Amino acid sequence: MESVDLRTDLPHSARMYDFWLGGKTNFPPDRALGEAFEQAIPSIKVMARENRKFLGRAVRAMVVDGGIRQFLDIGTGIPTEGNTHEVAQAAAPDSRVVYVDNDPIVLAHARALMDATGSGRTAYIHADLLEPEKILTDPVLTGTLDLTRPVGLTLVAVLMLLADADDPWARARVLMDALPPGSQVAITHPGVDFDPVAMAAVVEAAGKGRMTLVPRTREEVARFFGDWELVEPGVVPVMAWRPDGPAPADPTAAYYWSGVARKR
Ligand SMILES: C[S@@+](CC[C@H](N)C(=O)[O-])C[C@H]1O[C@@H](n2cnc3c(N)ncnc32)[C@H](O)[C@@H]1O
């Protein structure tokens, strides 16, 4: 592997998320900005864990209810508990997963994502959501996924890292348009409407750390799903999306919107 500059002198979203999840792949600037976020949103670690739990529930539902056996996971993050292929292959061992991330540190850890079980397969592409056409035509993707069959696309906690000027709606649309009917997309996104003051504080802290972070309204998040049919319960706070146990007392405690939709 060619050497890469991990820029551990700057905070990075993947490593901050790893810090909030209690991982070990983070550095002082990641922890400093991670703690600044926590000052503004004391429940930030709960948010990260709830977001991760949603990923598991959504992938399992896509396999079990949607019959999906292949996944495209964009904005993979540093491998941790409940990676997409582990969840999918636990439910259907022949599931295939292509992971995509643009962070060199995720690339450096990608081997941990390659432990496909049984007849399943996993693959990793170092690429950017800003260039969805490149992702779709990458030989690793076309050699792993059959784009004539339904795909589960996950855009979980990644779209907020694209500025409005980069039109994340159009980038998601390119990916969604390339998938056949029966495909599903799972999205989570920090919501500005849960606590606008706290969100303004994290956006300011992110800006000081030279990080783009754009919390969005429920309406803006709902727009990502376009004309795909939302599965129940629609676009809801992440803790309220088909919780495994009893319904949480306060589902708005984690400031993420979430949803899953199906292409007709
Ligand atoms: C907060 S983590 C989310 C990880 C995982 N999806 C989850 O929800 O548990 C965001 C990930 O998106 C990646 N990312 C950010 N911008 C990206 C881009 N433009 N293209 C691809 N990946 C990106 C980051 O490197 C990071 O690994």
The ligand as a Gaussian input file, in Angstrom:
#p B3LYP/6-31G(d) Opt

LIG

0 1
 C      -19.418000       9.719000      11.340000
 S      -18.632000       8.488000      10.375000
 C      -19.975000       7.346000      10.096000
 C      -19.537000       5.910000      10.029000
 C      -20.658000       4.891000       9.787000
 N      -21.365000       5.175000       8.554000
 C      -21.644000       4.865000      10.931000
 O      -22.641000       5.589000      10.848000
 O      -21.432000       4.168000      11.923000
 C      -18.530000       9.327000       8.766000
 C      -17.626000       8.622000       7.767000
 O      -17.830000       9.215000       6.474000
 C      -16.579000       9.378000       5.854000
 N      -16.679000      10.450000       4.852000
 C      -16.765000      11.774000       5.082000
 N      -16.866000      12.449000       3.934000
 C      -16.847000      11.516000       2.941000
 C      -16.891000      11.601000       1.526000
 N      -17.007000      12.787000       0.912000
 N      -16.819000      10.461000       0.814000
 C      -16.701000       9.260000       1.440000
 N      -16.652000       9.123000       2.780000
 C      -16.717000      10.240000       3.524000
 C      -15.638000       9.701000       6.992000
 O      -14.294000       9.466000       6.649000
 C      -16.154000       8.781000       8.079000
 O      -15.511000       7.542000       8.037000

